[in-house]
């Protein structure tokens, strides 16, 4: 659909980082499940900072590759993460990771991942 440009996508990436950081507190996630959420926050922040788009600082990852990574992460969060974490039906971990994956996939569908022109 291409409704989101690279700048707006970058801001949504930062929101995603904050959501992953705060999820253990709001969803009552503990132990290794909380560590997974915090690890995803760090990875998402690093990918955002290293992407070649307006909010990137180092600008080494092409924005199109950023999009491919987010597609894979979204699918893994929805389809595999609940099983990998052994999160049963109705568990807060399952609800959070599936919801986060769906949100990432929605942003992926709405984003225009053409390469952002270099200054």
Buried (B, 14 or more C-beta within 10 A) or exposed (E): EEEBBBEBBBEBBBEBBEBBBEBBEEBEBEEEBBEBBBEBBEBBBEBBBBBBBBBBEEBEBBBEBBBEBBBEBBBBBBEEBBEEBEBEEEBBBBBBBBBBBEBBBEBBEBBBBEEBEEE
